[in-house]
């Protein structure tokens, strides 16, 4: 039987602590990636989700509690809050908002690892309970199918599925053209940038022609594409 190491994201803006956590957990052994902000996590999430997130509260840009709400609305991943805020009120807020565990930064690396393992053991039950996703726009990555408001659906090409998978995993957050090209496995060239923009244009025309709908993808010069609708992703 093949064993797949759980994927853990460490979202922490203190470089030394983030590096220590990534190094320690990698040795124990997990697949670990560090992020200095919630926004950088969301961009990576668009290409591939994580099994567990270690999340600080005091982050630049979107704070950890806001990021927790974003994750809980779209994912069954385990979430461990790791923060310097040790008040009872903040702990209650974090847990009631959907965190699986709440630790203060005085916790040892061994306690953090044990907490992660405890949360990961509960994930299969959580995923089964949350299998049904309610959203206006629902992308099924396995069948390359997009369900739209009103209950209809449309079949997608592989390229369209990759594109939507990226922007719909991070709704409301711009996904850069560079990140999208990386998801396609394409180098960042002017020609590939044009091909990407053409893919978005074709998808817009396709939904308008077949279903009479405008897909809620906003193009922002210099920052890429943002999915602005209520959405979910399966598969």
BATORLUM-461639 format. One record per residue (C-alpha): x, y, z; residue number from 1; residue in one letter. Coordinates in Angstrom, 1 decimal, padded with zeros to 4 digits. Layout:
+--------+--------+--------+-----+------+
!   east !  north !     up !  nr ! rest !
+--------+--------+--------+-----+------+
!      X !      Y !      Z ! NUM !    A !
...
+--------+--------+--------+-----+------+
***
This chain:
+--------+--------+--------+-----+------+
!   east !  north !     up !  nr ! rest !
+--------+--------+--------+-----+------+
!  000.0 !  000.0 !  000.0 !   1 !    X !
!  001.4 !  003.4 ! -001.0 !   2 !    X !
!  001.5 !  006.0 !  001.9 !   3 !    X !
!  001.0 !  009.6 !  001.0 !   4 !    X !
!  002.4 !  012.1 !  003.4 !   5 !    X !
! -000.2 !  014.6 !  004.7 !   6 !    X !
!  000.3 !  018.1 !  003.2 !   7 !    X !
!  000.6 !  020.9 !  005.9 !   8 !    X !
!  000.6 !  024.6 !  005.3 !   9 !    X !
!  002.3 !  026.9 !  007.9 !  10 !    X !
!  000.9 !  030.4 !  007.7 !  11 !    X !
!  003.2 !  032.6 !  009.9 !  12 !    X !
!  004.7 !  036.0 !  009.2 !  13 !    X !
!  007.6 !  035.5 !  011.7 !  14 !    X !
!  010.3 !  034.1 !  009.4 !  15 !    X !
!  012.3 !  032.2 !  012.1 !  16 !    X !
!  009.3 !  030.5 !  013.6 !  17 !    X !
!  007.9 !  029.6 !  010.2 !  18 !    X !
!  011.2 !  028.1 !  009.1 !  19 !    X !
!  011.5 !  026.1 !  012.4 !  20 !    X !
!  008.0 !  024.7 !  012.0 !  21 !    X !
!  008.6 !  023.8 !  008.3 !  22 !    X !
!  011.9 !  022.1 !  009.1 !  23 !    X !
!  010.7 !  020.2 !  012.2 !  24 !    X !
!  007.5 !  018.9 !  010.6 !  25 !    X !
!  009.2 !  017.9 !  007.4 !  26 !    X !
!  011.4 !  015.6 !  009.4 !  27 !    X !
!  008.5 !  013.8 !  011.1 !  28 !    X !
!  007.5 !  013.4 !  008.1 !  29 !    X !
!  005.0 !  015.6 !  006.5 !  30 !    X !
!  005.0 !  017.6 !  003.2 !  31 !    X !
!  005.2 !  021.1 !  004.5 !  32 !    X !
!  005.1 !  024.5 !  002.9 !  33 !    X !
!  005.4 !  027.9 !  004.6 !  34 !    X !
!  003.5 !  031.1 !  003.8 !  35 !    X !
!  004.0 !  034.6 !  005.2 !  36 !    X !
!  000.4 !  035.6 !  004.6 !  37 !    X !
! -003.1 !  034.2 !  004.1 !  38 !    X !
! -003.2 !  035.6 !  000.6 !  39 !    X !
! -000.1 !  033.7 ! -000.4 !  40 !    X !
! -001.7 !  030.5 !  001.0 !  41 !    X !
! -004.9 !  031.1 ! -001.1 !  42 !    X !
! -002.8 !  031.4 ! -004.3 !  43 !    X !
! -001.1 !  028.1 ! -003.7 !  44 !    X !
! -004.4 !  026.5 ! -002.7 !  45 !    X !
! -005.8 !  027.3 ! -006.1 !  46 !    X !
! -003.4 !  024.7 ! -007.6 !  47 !    X !
! -003.6 !  022.1 ! -004.8 !  48 !    X !
! -005.3 !  022.0 ! -001.4 !  49 !    X !
! -003.6 !  021.1 !  001.9 !  50 !    X !
! -004.7 !  018.5 !  004.5 !  51 !    X !
! -004.0 !  020.8 !  007.5 !  52 !    X !
! -003.2 !  024.4 !  008.0 !  53 !    X !
! -001.3 !  025.9 !  011.0 !  54 !    X !
! -002.6 !  029.4 !  011.1 !  55 !    X !
! -001.4 !  032.5 !  013.0 !  56 !    X !
! -003.9 !  035.2 !  013.8 !  57 !    X !
! -001.8 !  038.4 !  013.6 !  58 !    X !
! -000.9 !  038.3 !  009.9 !  59 !    X !
! -000.3 !  041.1 !  007.4 !  60 !    X !
! -003.3 !  041.7 !  005.1 !  61 !    X !
! -006.1 !  039.3 !  005.9 !  62 !    X !
! -005.9 !  038.2 !  009.6 !  63 !    X !
! -006.0 !  034.6 !  010.7 !  64 !    X !
! -009.6 !  034.7 !  011.9 !  65 !    X !
! -010.7 !  036.0 !  008.5 !  66 !    X !
! -008.6 !  033.3 !  006.8 !  67 !    X !
! -010.2 !  030.7 !  009.1 !  68 !    X !
! -013.6 !  031.7 !  007.8 !  69 !    X !
! -012.4 !  031.5 !  004.2 !  70 !    X !
! -011.0 !  028.1 !  004.7 !  71 !    X !
! -014.0 !  026.7 !  006.6 !  72 !    X !
! -016.4 !  027.9 !  003.8 !  73 !    X !
! -014.5 !  026.0 !  001.2 !  74 !    X !
! -012.5 !  023.1 !  002.7 !  75 !    X !
! -012.6 !  020.2 !  005.2 !  76 !    X !
! -008.9 !  020.7 !  006.0 !  77 !    X !
! -007.8 !  020.5 !  009.6 !  78 !    X !
! -007.0 !  023.9 !  011.1 !  79 !    X !
! -004.7 !  024.5 !  014.1 !  80 !    X !
! -004.5 !  028.1 !  015.3 !  81 !    X !
! -001.0 !  028.9 !  016.6 !  82 !    X !
! -000.7 !  032.4 !  017.9 !  83 !    X !
!  000.7 !  034.7 !  020.6 !  84 !    X !
! -002.9 !  035.7 !  021.6 !  85 !    X !
! -003.7 !  033.7 !  024.7 !  86 !    X !
! -006.9 !  035.3 !  026.0 !  87 !    X !
! -009.8 !  033.1 !  026.7 !  88 !    X !
! -012.1 !  035.2 !  024.5 !  89 !    X !
! -009.8 !  034.8 !  021.5 !  90 !    X !
! -009.5 !  031.1 !  022.0 !  91 !    X !
! -013.2 !  030.7 !  022.2 !  92 !    X !
! -013.6 !  032.8 !  019.0 !  93 !    X !
! -011.1 !  030.7 !  017.1 !  94 !    X !
! -012.7 !  027.4 !  018.1 !  95 !    X !
! -016.2 !  028.6 !  017.5 !  96 !    X !
! -015.2 !  029.9 !  014.1 !  97 !    X !
! -014.1 !  026.4 !  013.1 !  98 !    X !
! -010.6 !  025.8 !  014.3 !  99 !    X !
! -009.9 !  022.2 !  015.3 ! 100 !    X !
! -007.3 !  023.2 !  017.9 ! 101 !    X !
! -005.9 !  026.4 !  019.4 ! 102 !    X !
! -002.3 !  026.6 !  020.6 ! 103 !    X !
! -000.2 !  029.5 !  021.9 ! 104 !    X !
!  003.3 !  030.0 !  020.6 ! 105 !    X !
!  004.8 !  028.9 !  023.9 ! 106 !    X !
!  003.8 !  025.3 !  022.8 ! 107 !    X !
!  006.8 !  023.1 !  022.0 ! 108 !    X !
!  007.4 !  021.7 !  018.6 ! 109 !    X !
!  006.6 !  018.3 !  019.9 ! 110 !    X !
!  003.2 !  019.4 !  021.2 ! 111 !    X !
!  002.4 !  021.2 !  017.9 ! 112 !    X !
!  003.3 !  018.0 !  016.0 ! 113 !    X !
!  001.1 !  015.8 !  018.3 ! 114 !    X !
! -001.8 !  018.2 !  017.9 ! 115 !    X !
! -001.4 !  018.1 !  014.1 ! 116 !    X !
! -001.5 !  014.3 !  014.1 ! 117 !    X !
! -004.5 !  014.3 !  016.4 ! 118 !    X !
! -006.4 !  016.6 !  014.1 ! 119 !    X !
! -005.4 !  014.6 !  011.0 ! 120 !    X !
! -006.7 !  011.4 !  012.5 ! 121 !    X !
! -010.2 !  013.0 !  012.6 ! 122 !    X !
! -010.2 !  014.3 !  009.0 ! 123 !    X !
! -011.8 !  011.2 !  007.3 ! 124 !    X !
! -014.9 !  011.6 !  009.4 ! 125 !    X !
! -015.0 !  015.3 !  008.9 ! 126 !    X !
! -014.6 !  014.9 !  005.1 ! 127 !    X !
! -017.4 !  012.4 !  005.0 ! 128 !    X !
! -019.8 !  014.6 !  007.0 ! 129 !    X !
! -019.1 !  017.6 !  004.7 ! 130 !    X !
! -019.2 !  015.8 !  001.4 ! 131 !    X !
! -022.1 !  017.9 !  000.1 ! 132 !    X !
! -021.2 !  021.4 ! -001.0 ! 133 !    X !
! -023.8 !  024.1 ! -001.3 ! 134 !    X !
! -022.8 !  026.9 ! -003.8 ! 135 !    X !
! -024.2 !  028.9 ! -006.7 ! 136 !    X !
! -021.3 !  027.8 ! -008.9 ! 137 !    X !
! -019.9 !  024.3 ! -008.3 ! 138 !    X !
! -016.9 !  022.9 ! -010.1 ! 139 !    X !
! -016.4 !  019.1 ! -010.3 ! 140 !    X !
! -012.7 !  018.6 ! -011.2 ! 141 !    X !
! -013.1 !  014.8 ! -011.7 ! 142 !    X !
! -015.9 !  015.1 ! -014.3 ! 143 !    X !
! -014.8 !  018.5 ! -015.7 ! 144 !    X !
! -018.3 !  019.8 ! -015.1 ! 145 !    X !
! -019.5 !  023.2 ! -013.9 ! 146 !    X !
! -022.9 !  023.5 ! -012.2 ! 147 !    X !
! -024.3 !  027.0 ! -012.4 ! 148 !    X !
! -027.1 !  029.0 ! -010.7 ! 149 !    X !
! -030.5 !  027.5 ! -011.5 ! 150 !    X !
! -029.3 !  023.9 ! -011.5 ! 151 !    X !
! -028.0 !  023.6 ! -015.0 ! 152 !    X !
! -024.4 !  022.4 ! -015.8 ! 153 !    X !
! -021.9 !  022.7 ! -018.6 ! 154 !    X !
! -019.1 !  020.3 ! -019.7 ! 155 !    X !
! -015.6 !  021.8 ! -019.6 ! 156 !    X !
! -012.4 !  021.2 ! -021.4 ! 157 !    X !
! -009.3 !  020.2 ! -019.4 ! 158 !    X !
! -007.9 !  023.7 ! -019.8 ! 159 !    X !
! -011.1 !  025.3 ! -018.6 ! 160 !    X !
! -011.2 !  023.0 ! -015.6 ! 161 !    X !
! -007.6 !  023.9 ! -014.6 ! 162 !    X !
! -008.4 !  027.6 ! -015.0 ! 163 !    X !
! -011.6 !  027.5 ! -012.9 ! 164 !    X !
! -010.0 !  025.2 ! -010.3 ! 165 !    X !
! -007.4 !  027.9 ! -009.7 ! 166 !    X !
! -009.7 !  030.9 ! -009.4 ! 167 !    X !
! -012.6 !  029.1 ! -007.7 ! 168 !    X !
! -010.5 !  027.7 ! -004.9 ! 169 !    X !
! -009.7 !  031.3 ! -003.9 ! 170 !    X !
! -012.8 !  033.4 ! -004.6 ! 171 !    X !
! -012.5 !  037.0 ! -004.0 ! 172 !    X !
! -008.7 !  036.8 ! -004.1 ! 173 !    X !
! -006.9 !  037.7 ! -007.3 ! 174 !    X !
! -005.0 !  034.7 ! -008.9 ! 175 !    X !
! -002.1 !  036.1 ! -010.8 ! 176 !    X !
! -001.5 !  035.2 ! -014.5 ! 177 !    X !
!  001.9 !  033.8 ! -013.4 ! 178 !    X !
!  000.2 !  031.4 ! -010.9 ! 179 !    X !
! -002.3 !  030.3 ! -013.6 ! 180 !    X !
!  000.5 !  029.6 ! -016.1 ! 181 !    X !
!  002.3 !  027.6 ! -013.4 ! 182 !    X !
! -000.9 !  025.5 ! -012.9 ! 183 !    X !
! -001.0 !  024.8 ! -016.6 ! 184 !    X !
!  002.7 !  023.9 ! -016.6 ! 185 !    X !
!  003.5 !  026.7 ! -019.0 ! 186 !    X !
!  006.4 !  029.1 ! -018.9 ! 187 !    X !
!  005.7 !  032.8 ! -018.3 ! 188 !    X !
!  005.9 !  034.1 ! -021.8 ! 189 !    X !
!  004.0 !  036.8 ! -023.7 ! 190 !    X !
!  002.5 !  034.1 ! -026.0 ! 191 !    X !
!  001.3 !  032.0 ! -023.1 ! 192 !    X !
! -000.2 !  035.1 ! -021.4 ! 193 !    X !
! -002.2 !  035.7 ! -024.6 ! 194 !    X !
! -003.3 !  032.1 ! -024.7 ! 195 !    X !
! -004.4 !  032.3 ! -021.1 ! 196 !    X !
! -006.5 !  035.5 ! -021.7 ! 197 !    X !
! -008.0 !  033.8 ! -024.8 ! 198 !    X !
! -009.0 !  030.8 ! -022.7 ! 199 !    X !
! -010.9 !  033.1 ! -020.3 ! 200 !    X !
! -012.6 !  034.9 ! -023.2 ! 201 !    X !
! -013.7 !  031.6 ! -024.8 ! 202 !    X !
! -015.1 !  030.4 ! -021.5 ! 203 !    X !
! -017.1 !  033.6 ! -021.1 ! 204 !    X !
! -018.5 !  033.2 ! -024.6 ! 205 !    X !
! -019.3 !  029.5 ! -024.1 ! 206 !    X !
! -021.4 !  030.2 ! -021.0 ! 207 !    X !
! -023.1 !  033.1 ! -022.6 ! 208 !    X !
! -024.0 !  031.2 ! -025.8 ! 209 !    X !
! -025.1 !  028.0 ! -024.1 ! 210 !    X !
! -026.7 !  029.1 ! -020.9 ! 211 !    X !
! -027.1 !  032.8 ! -021.2 ! 212 !    X !
! -025.0 !  033.4 ! -018.2 ! 213 !    X !
! -022.1 !  035.7 ! -017.4 ! 214 !    X !
! -019.4 !  033.9 ! -015.5 ! 215 !    X !
! -018.3 !  036.0 ! -012.5 ! 216 !    X !
! -014.6 !  036.2 ! -013.3 ! 217 !    X !
! -013.1 !  039.7 ! -013.0 ! 218 !    X !
! -009.9 !  040.7 ! -014.8 ! 219 !    X !
! -007.7 !  043.1 ! -013.0 ! 220 !    X !
! -004.7 !  044.6 ! -014.8 ! 221 !    X !
! -001.5 !  043.6 ! -013.1 ! 222 !    X !
! -003.2 !  041.3 ! -010.6 ! 223 !    X !
! -004.7 !  038.5 ! -012.7 ! 224 !    X !
! -008.2 !  037.0 ! -012.4 ! 225 !    X !
! -010.7 !  036.9 ! -009.5 ! 226 !    X !
! -013.8 !  034.7 ! -009.2 ! 227 !    X !
! -016.4 !  036.9 ! -007.5 ! 228 !    X !
! -019.3 !  034.5 ! -007.1 ! 229 !    X !
! -020.3 !  032.1 ! -004.4 ! 230 !    X !
! -018.6 !  028.9 ! -005.4 ! 231 !    X !
! -017.3 !  025.5 ! -004.4 ! 232 !    X !
! -014.9 !  022.9 ! -005.8 ! 233 !    X !
! -015.1 !  019.1 ! -005.6 ! 234 !    X !
! -012.5 !  016.6 ! -006.5 ! 235 !    X !
+--------+--------+--------+-----+------+
***
